[in-house]
């Protein structure tokens, strides 16, 4: 009798250990599904604090709704758990693919948002239903007192939260960089289904009937087949859907740890997109690049710092300028540099491999805070538009103050500042932010056919605003000359200056300006 009790106790311990492992695995899968949707939403729609907050809040609310809706099914916790995990594995595994296809194929912009909302609600509801079911299974066969129930709940919460931590780490460091969003979500769904199968085979065979067990395993096998098929065909689905987003044929694609990078080509026109936003077209990028670079060179810059500009186009122009002896290029994303040295090499003339160019892979603000390099004659700030809080940091008074610390006395800084027509508030916000950081600033703008009216800011430390000029010894240019620059400082009534407060790290006003567009 004693040995029987011991055997039963050991069996119960094993039951609970395996079930808690399943709890951790399911929790990891649940958080990965949500992170996949958040990542894809940011990549396709630009993300942002409001969208992220709504998604996270909606997911948490769905957890509570799911916990309530499963209450009538707790009497059949084992069968319900297997059914729930099967459905969750399918929905979670397909969620990223569904959102990507919806974004690519639905003409209505709200279509992909609706898919995202439905996916978030369904995944949150199913994940929320897991805890009551698992709590019921863990209490099976027990006469639970208050302390015993408390210990069971503590174990369940510990496994759940630790699993979520594992999922939160696996997504950015393993699944996303190695598999991408669609295949990463599908692989997570496979793990979800395998965990449910293990619970079925090793734990629930003594709880459910043979017929129920066979039905459960058959359903899991069918779902597993579906997700494995998605894993195999994900590349075709992604390639077909992605191509619909771009008018020209895609010749290169990277999904780095920071962004989605796409290069297209039609004839001689090469275009670079970051997270869907056009960065340049070789048809007219010289207008943008010349306008950004040459006014900052003043009477004879020798050392130049380029922040951003990983495509190498600014470095190309700097290398053409007599007297420029050294260039430090600070770019966050090594994938952009890799493309600049390969696919975009013809456009930048191999500038990134020139011995005068020292490439640094780092965040611009972090590098400015840590560097001991000072005395740059010019700084070129060629960063993407500040449409996210991460990029908004690089358009703050604090950021421009850091730039001022590495500028030589009298050195010039030029900043790409967006469109004074399409994003007027953001443009003038950039001007006021630079001025608030202790610079005298001169805004100017030119017409770039691909972008429209595009603006820049030329600034130096002190009270005397610089006059944009083309260096006397500049090489032959295709667009810029002194006459064009003189006209570029004139703004019409519909793009006239507006007094606005600066953007700071504490209050990144410029991010909201970008969302509102023309105002």
C-alpha positions in Angstrom: 0.0 0.0 0.0 2.8 2.4 0.9 4.7 1.7 -2.4 1.5 2.3 -4.3 1.0 5.7 -2.6 4.7 6.5 -3.3 4.2 5.6 -7.0 1.1 7.7 -7.2 2.8 10.6 -5.6 5.8 10.4 -7.9 3.4 10.1 -10.9 1.6 13.3 -9.7 4.9 15.1 -9.4 5.9 14.1 -12.9 2.4 15.1 -14.2 2.7 18.6 -12.6 6.3 19.1 -13.8 5.5 18.2 -17.4 2.3 20.4 -17.2 4.3 23.3 -15.9 6.8 22.9 -18.7 3.9 23.0 -21.1 2.7 26.2 -19.4 6.1 27.8 -19.9 6.2 26.7 -23.6 2.7 28.0 -24.3 3.4 31.3 -22.5 6.6 31.7 -24.7 4.5 31.0 -27.8 1.8 33.5 -26.8 4.2 36.3 -26.3 6.0 35.5 -29.6 2.7 35.7 -31.5 2.1 39.2 -30.1 5.6 40.4 -30.7 5.4 39.1 -34.3 2.2 41.1 -34.9 3.7 44.2 -33.2 6.9 43.9 -35.3 5.0 43.4 -38.6 2.6 46.3 -37.7 5.6 48.6 -37.1 7.2 47.5 -40.4 4.1 47.8 -42.5 2.3 50.7 -40.9 5.0 52.6 -39.2 4.0 51.5 -35.7 4.2 54.3 -33.1 3.3 54.8 -29.4 -0.5 55.0 -30.0 -0.7 51.9 -32.2 1.6 49.9 -29.9 -0.4 51.0 -26.8 -3.7 50.0 -28.4 -2.3 46.6 -29.4 -0.8 45.8 -26.0 -3.9 47.1 -24.2 -6.2 45.1 -26.5 -4.1 42.0 -26.0 -4.3 42.3 -22.2 -8.0 43.0 -22.2 -8.5 39.9 -24.4 -6.6 37.8 -21.8 -9.3 38.7 -19.3 -12.1 38.0 -21.7 -10.7 34.6 -22.6 -10.4 33.7 -18.9 -14.1 34.5 -18.4 -15.4 32.8 -21.5 -13.7 29.4 -20.7 -15.4 29.0 -17.3 -18.2 26.8 -18.6 -15.7 24.4 -20.1 -13.6 23.9 -17.0 -15.4 20.6 -16.3 -13.8 19.2 -19.4 -10.5 20.9 -18.9 -8.3 18.3 -20.6 -10.1 18.1 -23.9 -10.7 21.9 -24.0 -7.0 22.5 -23.4 -6.0 20.4 -26.4 -8.6 22.0 -28.6 -7.6 25.4 -27.5 -3.9 24.8 -28.1 -4.7 23.4 -31.6 -6.6 26.5 -32.5 -4.0 28.8 -30.9 -1.2 27.1 -32.8 -3.0 27.6 -36.1 -4.1 31.2 -35.6 -0.8 32.3 -34.0 1.2 30.5 -36.6 -0.7 32.0 -39.5 -1.2 35.4 -38.0 1.9 37.1 -39.5 1.3 35.7 -42.9 -2.3 36.8 -42.8 -1.4 40.3 -41.8 1.3 40.6 -44.5 -1.0 39.3 -47.2 -3.8 41.6 -46.0 -1.5 44.6 -46.2 -0.3 43.7 -49.6 -3.6 42.7 -51.3 -6.2 44.9 -49.6 -6.6 48.3 -51.2 -8.3 49.7 -48.2 -5.7 50.9 -45.7 -7.9 49.8 -42.8 -8.0 46.2 -44.0 -4.7 45.2 -42.5 -5.5 47.1 -39.3 -8.7 45.1 -39.0 -6.8 41.8 -39.5 -4.3 43.0 -36.8 -7.1 43.8 -34.4 -8.9 40.5 -35.0 -5.6 38.5 -34.6 -4.7 40.3 -31.4 -8.1 39.7 -29.9 -8.2 36.0 -30.9 -4.6 35.3 -29.7 -5.2 37.2 -26.5 -8.5 35.4 -25.8 -7.0 32.0 -26.4 -3.9 32.7 -24.3 -6.1 34.1 -21.5 -8.2 30.8 -21.5 -5.0 28.7 -20.9 -4.5 29.7 -17.2 -7.9 28.6 -15.8 -7.6 25.4 -17.8 -4.1 24.6 -16.6 -5.1 25.6 -13.0 -7.9 23.1 -13.1 -5.6 20.4 -14.5 -2.9 21.0 -11.9 -5.5 20.7 -9.1 -6.8 17.4 -10.5 -7.2 14.8 -7.8 -6.4 17.2 -5.0 -8.4 18.3 -2.0 -7.1 21.8 -2.1 -6.9 24.0 0.9 -6.1 27.7 0.7 -2.3 27.2 1.1 -2.3 24.4 -1.5 -4.2 26.5 -4.0 -1.8 29.4 -3.4 1.2 27.2 -4.0 -0.3 25.8 -7.2 -1.1 29.3 -8.4 2.4 30.5 -7.6 3.9 27.6 -9.6 1.6 28.3 -12.5 2.4 32.1 -12.5 6.1 31.4 -12.2 6.1 29.0 -15.2 3.9 31.4 -17.2 6.0 34.5 -16.6 9.3 32.7 -17.1 8.0 31.3 -20.3 7.0 34.8 -21.5 10.5 36.0 -20.7 12.0 33.2 -22.8 9.6 34.1 -25.7 10.5 37.8 -25.4 14.2 37.0 -25.7 13.9 34.4 -28.4 11.9 36.6 -30.8 14.4 39.5 -31.3 17.6 37.4 -30.9 16.8 34.2 -32.7 13.5 33.9 -34.5 13.2 37.3 -36.2 16.8 37.5 -37.5 17.1 33.9 -38.5 13.6 33.2 -39.9 11.8 36.5 -40.4 8.4 37.4 -39.2 6.2 35.0 -41.2 8.4 31.9 -40.8 9.2 32.9 -37.2 5.5 33.0 -36.2 4.9 29.7 -38.1 7.8 28.0 -36.3 6.3 29.2 -33.0 3.0 27.7 -33.9 4.8 24.4 -34.5 6.3 24.5 -31.1 2.9 25.3 -29.6 1.4 22.2 -31.3 4.2 20.0 -30.3 3.9 21.0 -26.7 0.2 20.3 -26.8 0.9 16.9 -28.4 3.4 16.0 -25.6 0.8 16.9 -23.0 -1.8 14.7 -24.9 0.6 11.7 -25.2 2.2 11.6 -21.8 -0.4 13.2 -19.5 -3.9 13.2 -20.8 -4.1 9.6 -22.0 -5.2 8.6 -18.6 -7.8 11.3 -18.4 -9.5 11.3 -21.8 -11.0 8.4 -23.7 -9.0 6.6 -26.5 -11.4 8.2 -29.1 -10.8 11.6 -27.7 -7.1 11.2 -27.6 -7.0 9.9 -31.2 -9.2 12.9 -32.3 -7.0 15.3 -30.5 -3.7 13.9 -31.9 -5.3 13.9 -35.4 -6.3 17.5 -35.1 -2.8 18.4 -33.9 -1.2 16.5 -36.8 -3.4 18.3 -39.3 -2.6 21.7 -37.8 1.1 20.7 -37.8 1.0 19.8 -41.4 -0.6 23.2 -42.3 2.1 25.1 -40.4 5.0 23.0 -41.9 3.6 23.8 -45.3 3.6 27.5 -44.5 7.2 27.2 -43.3 8.2 25.6 -46.6 6.2 28.1 -48.8 6.7 31.2 -46.7 9.3 32.6 -49.0 7.0 32.4 -52.0 4.1 34.0 -50.1 6.3 36.7 -48.7 8.0 37.4 -52.1 4.6 37.6 -53.9 3.0 39.8 -51.3 6.1 42.1 -50.9 6.3 42.7 -54.7 2.7 44.0 -54.7 3.8 46.8 -52.4 6.3 48.2 -54.9 5.8 49.4 -58.4 9.2 48.3 -59.6 10.9 44.8 -59.5 12.6 44.0 -56.2 16.3 43.1 -56.7 17.4 42.9 -53.0 15.7 42.4 -49.7 17.0 42.3 -46.1 15.2 42.2 -42.8 17.7 43.4 -40.3 17.4 43.7 -36.6 16.3 47.3 -37.2 14.2 47.5 -40.3 13.0 46.1 -43.6 15.3 47.1 -46.5 14.1 46.8 -50.1 16.0 47.8 -53.3 14.1 48.0 -56.5 15.2 48.6 -60.1 13.5 49.6 -63.3 15.9 50.3 -66.1 18.5 52.7 -64.8 16.4 53.8 -61.8 17.5 52.2 -58.5 15.5 52.9 -55.4 16.1 52.2 -51.7 13.2 51.8 -49.2 13.5 51.4 -45.5 10.4 50.1 -43.8 8.4 51.0 -46.9 9.7 54.6 -47.0 11.5 55.7 -50.1 15.1 56.9 -49.3 16.4 57.8 -52.8 15.9 57.3 -56.5 18.9 57.4 -58.7 16.9 59.4 -61.2 17.2 62.5 -59.0 19.1 61.7 -55.8 21.9 64.0 -56.9 19.6 67.0 -56.3 19.1 65.9 -52.7 22.7 64.8 -52.0 24.3 67.9 -53.5 21.9 70.2 -51.6 22.7 68.4 -48.3 26.5 68.1 -48.6 28.1 71.1 -50.3 26.6 73.9 -48.2 28.1 72.3 -45.1 31.7 72.4 -46.5 32.1 76.1 -46.1 35.5 77.5 -47.1 37.4 74.3 -47.0 36.4 71.3 -44.8 39.1 68.7 -44.2 37.4 66.3 -41.8 33.7 65.5 -42.1 31.3 63.4 -39.9 28.3 61.8 -41.6 25.5 60.6 -39.3 23.3 58.1 -41.1 23.7 58.0 -44.9 24.6 54.4 -45.0 23.8 54.3 -48.7 27.2 56.0 -49.2 25.7 58.8 -51.4 26.8 61.6 -49.1 30.3 60.1 -48.8 30.5 59.9 -52.6 30.0 63.7 -52.9 32.4 64.4 -50.1 35.1 62.4 -51.7 34.7 64.5 -54.9 35.4 67.7 -52.9 39.0 68.8 -53.0 40.5 69.1 -49.5 38.3 66.5 -47.8 40.9 64.2 -46.2 38.9 62.1 -43.8 35.2 61.0 -43.4 33.7 59.2 -40.4 30.5 57.5 -41.4 28.3 56.4 -38.5 25.5 54.1 -39.5 23.3 52.0 -37.2 22.4 49.1 -39.5 25.2 47.0 -41.0 22.8 45.6 -43.5 22.5 49.1 -45.1 26.3 49.3 -45.3 26.5 45.8 -46.9 24.0 46.9 -49.6 25.9 50.2 -50.0 29.0 48.1 -50.8 27.3 45.7 -53.2 23.9 46.5 -54.7 24.2 50.2 -54.4 27.9 50.4 -55.2 27.4 51.8 -58.7 25.3 54.6 -57.3 27.8 55.6 -54.6 30.9 55.0 -56.7 32.3 52.6 -54.1 32.6 55.4 -51.6 32.3 53.2 -48.5 35.4 51.3 -49.5 37.6 54.3 -50.0 40.4 54.5 -47.5 39.5 58.0 -46.5 36.1 56.7 -45.2 36.0 55.1 -41.7 32.7 53.3 -41.3 31.4 53.0 -37.7 28.4 50.7 -36.9 26.6 52.4 -34.1 23.6 54.4 -33.0 24.4 58.0 -33.8 23.4 59.4 -30.4 25.3 56.6 -28.5 28.4 57.2 -30.6 28.2 61.0 -30.0 28.0 60.4 -26.3 30.9 58.0 -26.1 33.3 59.4 -28.8 36.5 61.2 -28.1 36.7 62.5 -31.6 36.3 66.2 -31.9 37.1 69.0 -34.3 35.1 68.0 -37.3 35.0 70.8 -39.9 31.5 69.7 -41.0 28.8 67.3 -39.9 26.2 65.9 -42.3 23.1 64.6 -40.6 21.4 62.3 -43.1 18.9 60.4 -41.0 15.5 59.0 -41.8 12.4 61.0 -41.1 11.5 61.0 -37.3 8.2 59.1 -37.7 8.9 56.8 -34.7 10.1 57.6 -31.1 13.4 55.9 -31.8 14.1 58.2 -34.7 12.6 61.2 -32.8 15.6 61.0 -30.4 17.8 62.0 -33.3 15.8 65.2 -33.9 16.0 66.5 -30.3 17.8 69.4 -28.7 19.9 66.9 -26.8 21.0 65.3 -30.0 22.0 68.5 -31.7 23.8 69.6 -28.5 25.9 66.4 -28.7 26.7 67.2 -32.4 27.9 70.7 -31.3 30.5 69.1 -29.0 32.3 67.4 -31.9 32.2 70.4 -34.3 35.3 72.5 -34.7 34.8 76.2 -33.9 33.0 77.7 -36.9 32.2 74.3 -38.3 28.9 73.8 -40.1 26.2 71.2 -39.7 23.6 70.4 -42.4 20.5 68.4 -41.6 17.9 66.8 -43.8 14.7 68.1 -42.4 11.8 66.7 -44.5 9.4 68.5 -46.6 8.3 72.1 -45.7 5.2 71.5 -47.7 4.0 68.0 -46.9 5.2 67.9 -43.3 5.4 71.6 -42.6 5.2 71.4 -38.8 7.9 68.8 -38.6 10.2 70.9 -40.8 9.9 74.1 -38.8 10.1 72.0 -35.6 13.5 70.8 -36.7 14.6 74.4 -37.3 13.4 75.5 -33.9 15.0 72.4 -32.2 18.4 73.2 -33.8 18.1 76.8 -32.7 17.2 75.7 -29.1 20.4 73.6 -29.0 22.5 76.8 -29.4 22.9 77.1 -33.1 22.1 79.9 -35.6 20.2 78.2 -38.4 19.3 78.9 -42.0 16.6 76.8 -43.5 16.5 76.2 -47.2 14.6 73.9 -49.7 14.8 72.5 -53.2 12.7 70.5 -55.5 13.5 66.8 -55.7 11.0 65.3 -58.2 10.7 62.0 -56.4 10.1 63.7 -53.0 8.6 67.0 -54.0 9.6 70.1 -52.1 12.4 69.0 -49.7 14.1 71.0 -46.9 17.4 71.2 -45.1 18.9 73.3 -42.3 22.4 74.7 -42.3 23.6 75.7 -38.8 26.6 76.8 -36.8 27.2 77.4 -33.2 26.8 81.1 -32.2 24.5 84.0 -33.2 25.5 84.5 -36.8 23.3 82.4 -39.1 25.4 80.9 -42.0 24.7 81.8 -45.6 24.4 78.6 -47.7 27.1 78.7 -50.4 28.7 76.3 -52.8 32.5 76.0 -52.2 34.5 77.9 -54.8 36.5 74.7 -55.5 33.5 72.4 -55.7 33.6 69.8 -58.6 31.2 70.2 -61.5 27.7 69.6 -60.1 24.6 68.5 -61.9 22.1 70.7 -60.0 23.4 72.9 -57.3 25.0 76.4 -57.9 25.0 79.6 -56.0 21.9 81.0 -57.8 19.9 77.9 -56.8 21.1 78.1 -53.2 20.2 81.8 -53.0 16.6 81.0 -54.2 16.4 78.0 -51.9 16.3 80.2 -48.8 13.1 81.9 -49.9 9.8 80.3 -48.6 6.4 81.0 -50.0 3.3 81.8 -47.9 2.2 78.2 -47.8 5.5 77.0 -46.5 6.3 80.1 -44.4 8.1 79.8 -41.1 6.1 78.9 -38.0 7.1 79.6 -34.4 7.0 76.2 -32.7 8.5 74.7 -29.5 11.5 72.5 -29.9 11.4 68.7 -29.8 13.2 67.1 -26.8 13.9 63.6 -25.5 11.2 64.2 -22.8 8.7 65.6 -25.3 9.4 64.3 -28.9 6.9 66.7 -30.5 8.3 66.1 -33.9 7.0 62.5 -34.0 3.4 63.7 -33.7 4.2 66.3 -36.3 5.2 63.5 -38.7 2.0 61.6 -38.0 -0.2 64.6 -38.7 1.6 65.5 -41.9 0.6 68.8 -43.5 -1.0 71.2 -41.0 
